[in-house]
């Protein structure tokens, strides 16, 4: 998203370093020129974009050409119309199906096939959807982040940030992408339910202290 505010700090960099090591090891086990995809999911304010960009920067230092894609650009309803649409449809329509999965799958397919791709890109200031043309033949690894990103097909490493919107409220206030009204809190609760349903798909979990563990390690703690 254009105009988004990123608050990258040491905890994001340290988590990114742990994920980077696992991604490189897994990628090296693949065939040469394998088109590798990392997915990062978590609730609003959990640090998905920060972690994605920190990870991308580290991978770049390993001479891996990286592109970060934000699935929030793939909402079926445009930003200026989304609140009215949600109010008319009701909270039970908020969730995974708000994304345009056809476009997301096409983006991933174009990356896998090293094709040129037109990607939607929301500019947060005018709240309009622009179009970005990317030549995936010049990209080695794709990072996809978003509420429900790990649900997408063709993800090689799924990362889940295990923080709820209750625990990330201060980050939401600082970033101020949407005012924290009662309606917004209702949206966050529905998104919480939808995001939580994807947790079992994860390979790696970023826990509440922002430490990276495998899903098996995470489940053994519970």
C-alpha positions as CSV (number, residue, x, y, z in Angstrom):
1,X,0.0,0.0,0.0
2,X,1.2,3.5,-0.9
3,X,1.3,5.8,2.1
4,X,1.4,3.0,4.7
5,X,3.4,3.7,7.9
6,X,5.9,1.0,8.9
7,X,7.2,0.8,12.4
8,X,10.2,-1.5,12.0
9,X,12.1,-2.1,15.2
10,X,14.6,-4.7,16.7
11,X,11.9,-7.3,17.4
12,X,10.9,-7.4,13.7
13,X,14.5,-7.6,12.6
14,X,15.3,-10.4,15.0
15,X,12.2,-12.4,14.0
16,X,13.0,-11.8,10.4
17,X,16.6,-13.1,10.9
18,X,15.2,-16.4,12.4
19,X,12.8,-16.8,9.5
20,X,15.4,-15.8,7.0
21,X,17.7,-18.7,8.1
22,X,14.8,-21.2,7.8
23,X,13.8,-19.9,4.4
24,X,17.3,-20.1,3.0
25,X,17.8,-23.6,4.3
26,X,14.4,-24.7,2.8
27,X,15.0,-22.9,-0.4
28,X,18.4,-24.5,-0.9
29,X,16.8,-28.0,-0.6
30,X,14.7,-27.1,-3.7
31,X,15.7,-27.5,-7.3
32,X,17.7,-24.8,-8.9
33,X,15.8,-21.6,-9.8
34,X,12.8,-22.8,-7.7
35,X,10.2,-20.0,-7.4
36,X,9.9,-19.7,-3.6
37,X,7.0,-18.0,-1.8
38,X,6.7,-16.9,1.9
39,X,3.3,-16.1,3.4
40,X,2.9,-14.0,6.5
41,X,-0.5,-13.7,8.3
42,X,-1.7,-12.1,11.5
43,X,-4.2,-9.6,12.9
44,X,-4.3,-5.9,12.3
45,X,-1.3,-4.2,13.9
46,X,0.6,-7.4,14.5
47,X,3.5,-6.4,12.4
48,X,3.0,-8.3,9.2
49,X,4.2,-5.6,6.8
50,X,7.1,-4.7,9.1
51,X,8.2,-8.3,9.3
52,X,7.8,-8.8,5.5
53,X,10.0,-5.8,4.7
54,X,12.6,-6.7,7.3
55,X,12.7,-10.3,5.9
56,X,12.9,-9.0,2.4
57,X,15.9,-6.7,3.3
58,X,17.8,-9.6,4.9
59,X,17.2,-11.9,1.9
60,X,18.4,-9.2,-0.4
61,X,21.7,-9.2,1.6
62,X,22.0,-12.9,0.5
63,X,21.7,-11.8,-3.2
64,X,18.1,-13.0,-3.4
65,X,15.9,-10.6,-5.4
66,X,12.7,-10.2,-3.4
67,X,9.3,-8.7,-4.0
68,X,6.8,-8.0,-1.2
69,X,3.1,-8.2,-2.0
70,X,0.4,-7.0,0.4
71,X,-2.9,-8.8,0.0
72,X,-4.8,-5.9,1.5
73,X,-4.4,-4.5,-2.0
74,X,-6.7,-7.3,-3.2
75,X,-9.9,-6.4,-1.5
76,X,-12.9,-6.9,-3.8
77,X,-14.5,-3.7,-2.6
78,X,-12.6,-0.4,-3.1
79,X,-11.5,1.5,0.0
80,X,-14.0,4.4,-0.4
81,X,-16.9,2.0,-0.7
82,X,-15.8,-0.7,1.8
83,X,-17.3,0.8,5.0
84,X,-20.7,1.3,3.4
85,X,-20.6,-2.2,1.9
86,X,-19.8,-3.7,5.3
87,X,-22.5,-1.8,7.1
88,X,-25.0,-2.9,4.5
89,X,-23.9,-6.5,4.4
90,X,-23.3,-6.9,8.2
91,X,-20.4,-8.2,10.2
92,X,-20.9,-11.8,9.2
93,X,-19.7,-11.0,5.7
94,X,-16.4,-9.6,6.9
95,X,-13.5,-12.0,6.5
96,X,-11.6,-14.2,4.0
97,X,-14.1,-13.8,1.2
98,X,-13.6,-10.0,1.0
99,X,-10.3,-10.8,-0.8
100,X,-10.3,-11.3,-4.6
101,X,-8.7,-14.7,-4.5
102,X,-8.8,-15.1,-8.3
103,X,-6.4,-12.1,-8.6
104,X,-4.2,-13.3,-5.8
105,X,-3.9,-16.8,-7.5
106,X,-3.1,-15.1,-10.8
107,X,-0.3,-13.0,-9.2
108,X,1.2,-16.1,-7.6
109,X,0.9,-18.0,-10.9
110,X,2.6,-15.2,-12.8
111,X,5.4,-15.2,-10.3
112,X,5.8,-19.0,-10.6
113,X,5.9,-18.6,-14.4
114,X,8.2,-15.6,-14.4
115,X,5.6,-13.5,-16.2
116,X,4.9,-9.7,-16.2
117,X,2.0,-9.0,-13.9
118,X,-0.3,-6.1,-13.2
119,X,-0.8,-5.8,-9.4
120,X,-3.4,-3.6,-7.6
121,X,-1.9,-1.1,-5.3
122,X,-4.0,1.0,-2.9
123,X,-2.9,4.6,-2.3
124,X,-4.0,5.3,1.2
125,X,-4.1,9.1,0.9
126,X,-6.7,9.4,-2.0
127,X,-8.0,5.9,-1.1
128,X,-7.9,4.8,-4.7
129,X,-6.6,1.6,-6.4
130,X,-3.7,2.1,-8.7
131,X,-2.0,-0.5,-10.9
132,X,1.6,-1.6,-10.6
133,X,3.3,-3.6,-13.4
134,X,5.9,-6.0,-12.1
135,X,8.3,-8.2,-14.2
136,X,8.5,-11.3,-12.1
137,X,11.3,-12.7,-14.3
138,X,13.5,-10.3,-12.3
139,X,12.3,-11.6,-8.9
140,X,13.7,-14.7,-7.2
141,X,11.5,-14.9,-4.1
142,X,8.0,-13.5,-3.3
143,X,6.8,-12.5,0.2
144,X,3.0,-12.2,0.5
145,X,1.7,-10.6,3.7
146,X,-1.9,-9.9,4.9
147,X,-4.6,-11.0,7.2
148,X,-5.3,-14.2,5.3
149,X,-2.2,-14.5,3.1
150,X,-1.2,-18.0,4.3
151,X,-4.5,-19.4,2.9
152,X,-3.2,-18.8,-0.6
153,X,-2.1,-21.8,-2.7
154,X,1.6,-22.2,-3.6
155,X,3.0,-20.8,-0.3
156,X,6.2,-22.6,0.6
157,X,6.7,-21.2,4.1
158,X,3.7,-20.0,6.1
159,X,4.3,-17.7,9.0
160,X,1.6,-16.8,11.6
161,X,2.0,-13.9,14.0
162,X,0.2,-15.0,17.2
163,X,-1.0,-11.6,18.5
164,X,-4.6,-10.5,18.7
165,X,-6.0,-7.1,18.0
166,X,-6.4,-6.6,21.7
167,X,-2.7,-6.9,22.1
168,X,-1.8,-4.7,19.2
169,X,-4.2,-1.8,19.8
170,X,-1.4,0.8,20.4
171,X,0.1,0.0,16.9
172,X,-3.3,0.5,15.3
173,X,-3.6,3.9,17.0
174,X,-0.1,4.9,15.9
175,X,-0.7,3.8,12.3
176,X,-4.2,5.2,12.2
177,X,-5.2,3.6,8.9
178,X,-8.8,3.5,10.3
179,X,-10.3,5.2,13.3
180,X,-11.0,2.9,16.3
181,X,-14.8,3.4,16.4
182,X,-17.2,0.8,17.7
183,X,-17.8,-0.3,14.1
184,X,-14.1,-0.7,13.5
185,X,-13.8,-2.8,16.7
186,X,-16.6,-5.0,15.4
187,X,-14.6,-5.5,12.2
188,X,-11.5,-6.4,14.1
189,X,-13.4,-9.0,16.1
190,X,-14.7,-10.7,12.9
191,X,-11.2,-10.5,11.4
192,X,-9.8,-12.0,14.6
193,X,-12.1,-15.1,14.2
194,X,-11.2,-15.5,10.5
195,X,-7.4,-15.0,11.0
196,X,-7.4,-17.4,14.0
197,X,-9.0,-20.1,11.9
198,X,-5.8,-20.2,9.7
199,X,-3.3,-20.6,12.5
200,X,-3.1,-24.4,12.1
201,X,-1.8,-23.9,8.5
202,X,1.4,-22.3,9.7
203,X,4.9,-23.7,9.5
204,X,6.3,-21.1,11.8
205,X,4.7,-19.1,14.6
206,X,5.8,-15.7,15.8
207,X,4.7,-15.9,19.5
208,X,3.5,-13.1,21.8
209,X,7.1,-12.2,22.7
210,X,7.9,-12.1,19.0
211,X,10.1,-15.2,19.1
212,X,10.0,-17.5,16.1
213,X,9.1,-21.2,16.8
214,X,7.9,-24.1,14.7
215,X,4.2,-25.0,14.9
216,X,5.2,-28.2,16.7
217,X,7.1,-26.2,19.3
218,X,4.3,-23.8,19.6
219,X,1.7,-26.6,20.2
220,X,3.9,-28.3,22.7
221,X,3.8,-25.1,24.9
222,X,0.0,-24.9,24.9
